[in-house]
Amino acid sequence: MQERKQYEPGGAQPEEEARAAQPDLAAPAGQEAAAGDPQRSAAAGARQKDVQTAAQEEELRGATPAEAPDGKPSEGEPAEAMHEETAGAPKRRKKPIITFGRIMVLVCLCLVAAGVTWLYYYLSHGDPVAKTSITLWISQNPIAAGGCYSDTTAPGSQEAIERAIEREYNVLLSVRLEDGTVVTDYTPSRPLSEVLAQISARTGVVLQLEGDAALAEAVYAQLQDYEGNRAVQSENVEALAWFCENAAHITRGQVAGRAPEGASGWESFLHRNLLLNYRSRPHYIAYDYDALPNFFLSLRREELWVLAQGVENMDEMRDAAQYADNMVLEGFETP
């Protein structure tokens, strides 16, 4: 029997046992040199799994490997290392939010808005003395179109006019030219001179001109010596422009809300929004009740009197009172 060799502590081990005590570095990861030892194999596999799990978690957090000294990312170093190295680098300068070009665009838009506003006020403003004691009467008592007529009383007749005077209404009469004579535009028609003689300044009279500048001149020939409150109004801008240029002391009103018969869509827009006032320069606006309310009209209420024209019953009268200073009644009387 061979003798077993004894080894002293700290002494050299045989070459075979030294190799058995150390793992095989050439073996694949997760395996130990002593493949026959199950405990060592299980421990190596657990360590490899922990390393893989940590790498996956780092990737999910968006971490990127730091750069190695040669400029390439080095494995095993946290992503914060790269950020720490670049923290001292100068930051990129941001472009200003408000640039010169944007400022110029804003300036141009403001100039355009100011220009449009000025143009509107120039086109739509009325006579400078529109709301004064001279024209106050047009805003006070209701105005009866054709007088107070009924099924048995024709509009514009003597009876209808007398009824309106008894009710202390002003009277509106449509007039036109017929063979060079100004007559009322009713059936039967009456000469304007006869109607003015009947009224005789007992109430205010408003003449709606159904014609152009020629009619305006003929009407003025009869109004210039009339004593009493009188006014002219028309859809026709040229008729009112004649009074504006030749008889500015006569109260005049622009009929609006609807364009004259046969007018184009553009002309209708101008009439509806008072953009022809620059020609007529009215003291008041007789606005069609069915076209109320109107935004542009509301902008002019502090400067011009507003009449709601074509009011036919008490409900419409109450509604129109929100937008107008007075009413032009059509075929009815207030209680």
C-alpha positions in Angstrom: 0.0 0.0 0.0 1.3 3.4 -1.0 1.7 6.0 1.6 -0.6 9.0 1.4 1.4 12.2 1.1 0.8 14.7 3.8 0.7 18.4 3.1 1.4 21.1 5.4 -0.7 24.2 5.6 0.5 26.9 3.2 2.4 24.3 1.2 2.1 23.8 -2.5 -0.7 21.7 -3.9 -0.3 19.3 -6.6 -0.9 20.6 -10.1 -4.0 18.5 -10.6 -5.8 19.7 -7.5 -4.9 23.3 -8.2 -6.6 23.1 -11.6 -9.6 21.4 -10.0 -10.0 24.1 -7.4 -10.3 27.0 -10.0 -13.1 27.4 -12.6 -12.2 26.9 -16.2 -11.9 30.4 -17.7 -12.2 29.1 -21.2 -15.6 27.4 -20.4 -18.8 29.1 -21.5 -20.4 31.7 -19.2 -22.6 30.1 -16.5 -20.5 26.9 -16.4 -17.8 26.1 -13.9 -14.6 24.1 -14.6 -15.8 21.5 -12.2 -18.9 20.6 -14.2 -19.6 17.8 -12.0 -20.4 20.1 -9.0 -24.2 20.9 -9.3 -24.1 23.6 -6.6 -21.4 25.6 -8.4 -23.3 25.3 -11.7 -26.5 26.6 -10.2 -24.7 29.6 -8.6 -23.1 30.5 -11.9 -26.4 30.3 -13.7 -28.1 32.6 -11.2 -25.4 35.2 -11.5 -25.7 35.2 -15.3 -29.5 35.7 -15.0 -29.0 38.6 -12.6 -26.6 40.3 -15.0 -29.0 39.9 -18.0 -32.0 41.1 -16.0 -30.0 44.3 -14.9 -29.0 45.0 -18.5 -32.7 44.7 -19.7 -33.9 47.1 -16.9 -31.2 49.6 -17.8 -32.2 49.4 -21.5 -35.9 50.0 -20.6 -35.0 53.1 -18.6 -33.4 54.6 -21.7 -29.9 54.6 -20.3 -27.1 54.7 -22.8 -23.6 53.6 -22.2 -21.1 56.2 -21.5 -18.3 56.9 -24.0 -14.9 55.4 -23.5 -11.8 57.5 -23.8 -11.6 56.6 -27.5 -15.0 58.1 -28.2 -16.9 54.8 -28.3 -19.5 53.8 -25.7 -18.1 51.6 -23.0 -20.1 48.8 -21.6 -20.9 48.5 -18.0 -20.8 52.3 -17.2 -24.0 54.1 -16.4 -25.5 56.6 -18.9 -25.1 59.5 -16.4 -21.4 59.4 -16.9 -21.8 60.8 -20.4 -24.1 63.6 -19.2 -21.7 64.5 -16.5 -18.9 64.9 -19.0 -21.0 67.1 -21.3 -22.6 69.2 -18.5 -19.9 71.8 -18.7 -20.3 72.3 -22.5 -21.9 75.6 -23.7 -25.7 75.3 -24.2 -27.2 75.9 -27.7 -28.8 79.3 -28.0 -32.5 79.2 -28.6 -34.1 81.5 -31.3 -36.3 84.3 -29.9 -40.0 83.6 -30.0 -40.8 87.1 -31.4 -38.8 87.8 -34.5 -38.6 91.0 -36.6 -40.7 89.4 -39.3 -43.5 88.6 -36.8 -43.5 92.1 -35.4 -43.8 93.5 -39.0 -46.8 91.2 -39.6 -48.5 92.4 -36.5 -47.9 96.0 -37.3 -49.3 95.5 -40.8 -52.4 93.8 -39.4 -53.0 96.7 -37.0 -52.6 99.3 -39.8 -55.1 97.4 -41.9 -57.6 97.2 -39.1 -57.2 100.9 -38.3 -57.7 101.7 -42.0 -60.9 99.6 -42.3 -62.3 101.2 -39.2 -61.6 104.7 -40.4 -63.1 103.9 -43.8 -66.3 102.6 -42.2 -66.7 105.6 -40.1 -66.1 107.9 -43.0 -68.6 106.1 -45.2 -71.4 105.7 -42.6 -71.4 108.9 -40.5 -74.2 111.4 -40.8 -74.6 115.1 -40.6 -72.5 116.7 -37.7 -75.7 118.3 -36.2 -77.9 115.2 -36.6 -79.0 114.9 -33.0 -79.8 118.5 -32.0 -82.9 120.4 -31.0 -83.5 121.2 -34.7 -84.2 117.5 -35.5 -85.5 116.4 -32.1 -89.2 116.4 -33.3 -88.5 113.4 -35.6 -87.8 111.2 -32.6 -90.8 112.1 -30.5 -94.3 111.5 -31.7 -95.0 108.3 -33.7 -95.1 108.8 -37.5 -98.2 107.4 -39.4 -97.3 106.3 -42.9 -100.2 107.6 -45.1 -102.0 108.9 -42.1 -104.3 106.7 -39.9 -106.0 104.7 -42.6 -108.3 101.6 -42.3 -110.4 99.4 -44.4 -112.8 102.3 -45.0 -110.2 105.1 -45.2 -107.6 105.2 -48.0 -104.0 106.0 -47.1 -103.0 109.6 -47.9 -106.7 110.7 -48.0 -107.9 113.8 -46.1 -109.7 111.6 -43.6 -106.5 109.5 -42.8 -104.4 112.7 -42.4 -107.0 114.3 -40.1 -107.2 111.2 -38.0 -103.4 111.2 -37.6 -103.4 114.9 -36.6 -106.1 114.2 -34.0 -103.9 111.4 -32.5 -100.9 113.9 -32.5 -99.0 111.7 -34.9 -96.5 113.0 -37.4 -97.5 112.1 -41.0 -95.4 110.4 -43.6 -96.4 110.7 -47.3 -94.8 109.1 -50.3 -94.5 111.5 -53.2 -93.5 111.3 -56.9 -93.3 113.4 -60.0 -96.3 113.2 -62.4 -96.1 115.4 -65.5 -93.7 117.8 -63.7 -96.0 118.1 -60.6 -95.3 116.6 -57.2 -98.1 114.3 -56.1 -98.7 111.8 -53.4 -98.0 108.2 -54.4 -101.4 106.8 -53.4 -104.7 106.1 -55.1 -106.2 108.5 -55.6 -103.1 110.8 -55.7 -103.2 114.4 -54.4 -101.0 117.3 -55.3 -98.4 117.9 -52.6 -99.3 121.6 -52.4 -102.9 120.6 -51.4 -101.7 118.2 -48.7 -99.3 120.8 -47.2 -102.2 123.3 -47.1 -104.4 120.8 -45.3 -101.7 120.0 -42.6 -100.8 123.7 -42.3 -98.0 123.0 -39.7 -100.4 121.4 -37.2 -98.1 118.4 -37.1 -94.8 117.3 -38.6 -94.7 116.1 -42.2 -92.2 113.6 -43.6 -92.0 113.2 -47.4 -90.6 110.0 -48.8 -89.1 110.7 -52.2 -89.8 108.0 -54.8 -87.4 109.5 -57.3 -84.0 111.0 -57.9 -82.5 114.5 -57.8 -85.1 116.0 -60.2 -87.9 115.1 -57.7 -85.8 116.4 -54.8 -85.5 119.8 -56.5 -89.2 120.0 -57.2 -90.1 119.0 -53.6 -87.8 121.7 -52.2 -89.5 124.3 -54.3 -92.7 123.7 -52.2 -91.0 123.1 -48.8 -88.8 126.1 -48.7 -91.7 128.4 -47.7 -93.5 125.9 -45.6 -93.7 126.8 -41.9 -93.6 123.8 -39.6 -91.6 120.7 -39.0 -90.7 119.0 -42.3 -88.3 116.3 -43.4 -87.5 114.3 -46.5 -86.3 110.7 -46.7 -85.5 108.3 -49.5 -83.9 105.1 -50.5 -82.3 107.0 -53.4 -79.0 108.4 -52.3 -78.9 110.9 -55.1 -82.1 112.5 -54.0 -80.8 113.0 -50.5 -77.4 114.1 -51.8 -79.2 117.0 -53.6 -80.7 118.2 -50.3 -77.3 117.8 -48.6 -75.6 120.0 -51.2 -78.4 122.6 -51.8 -80.7 122.6 -48.8 -78.8 121.2 -45.8 -81.1 122.8 -43.3 -84.0 120.5 -44.3 -84.1 117.4 -42.0 -83.3 114.3 -44.2 -83.3 110.6 -43.5 -81.7 107.7 -45.3 -84.1 104.8 -45.8 -82.1 101.6 -45.3 -82.4 97.9 -44.5 -83.4 97.0 -48.0 -82.1 98.2 -51.3 -84.1 100.0 -54.0 -85.9 97.7 -56.5 -83.6 96.2 -59.1 -80.4 96.9 -57.0 -77.5 94.4 -57.2 -76.3 92.3 -54.3 -73.4 94.7 -53.7 -75.8 97.7 -53.7 -78.0 95.9 -51.3 -75.1 95.3 -48.9 -74.1 99.0 -49.0 -77.7 100.1 -48.3 -78.2 97.6 -45.5 -75.0 98.6 -43.7 -75.2 102.4 -44.2 -72.1 102.6 -46.4 -73.7 105.2 -48.7 -74.2 107.8 -46.0 -71.1 109.5 -47.2 -73.3 110.9 -50.1 -76.5 111.7 -48.2 -75.1 112.7 -44.8 -78.4 112.0 -43.1 -79.8 113.3 -39.8 -81.6 110.0 -39.2 -82.0 106.5 -40.5 -85.4 105.0 -41.3 -84.5 101.3 -41.0 -86.9 98.6 -42.2 -88.2 96.8 -39.1 -87.9 93.3 -40.7 -84.1 93.9 -41.1 -83.6 94.8 -37.4 -81.3 94.4 -35.5 -78.2 95.4 -37.5 -74.7 95.7 -36.0 -73.6 98.7 -38.1 -76.8 100.5 -37.2 -76.2 100.0 -33.5 -72.8 101.6 -33.9 -74.5 104.8 -35.2 -77.3 105.2 -32.7 -75.4 107.7 -30.6 -74.8 109.9 -33.6 -78.0 109.5 -35.6 -81.7 109.1 -34.9 -83.1 105.7 -35.8 -86.7 105.1 -36.9 -88.1 101.6 -37.2 -90.1 101.7 -40.5 -93.0 99.4 -41.3 -94.2 98.6 -37.7 -97.6 97.0 -38.0 -98.7 96.0 -34.5 -98.0 96.5 -30.8 -95.8 93.5 -30.5 -93.5 94.8 -33.3 -93.6 98.2 -31.7 -92.4 96.9 -28.4 -89.7 94.8 -30.1 -88.5 97.8 -32.2 -88.2 100.0 -29.2 -84.9 98.1 -28.4 -83.3 99.3 -31.6 -85.0 102.6 -32.5 -85.8 106.0 -31.2 -89.2 106.3 -32.9 -91.6 104.2 -35.0 -93.2 104.6 -38.5 -96.6 102.9 -38.1 -98.1 101.1 -41.0 -101.9 100.8 -40.9 -102.5 100.7 -37.2 -102.9 103.0 -34.3 -101.5 102.7 -30.8 -104.2 102.3 -28.0 
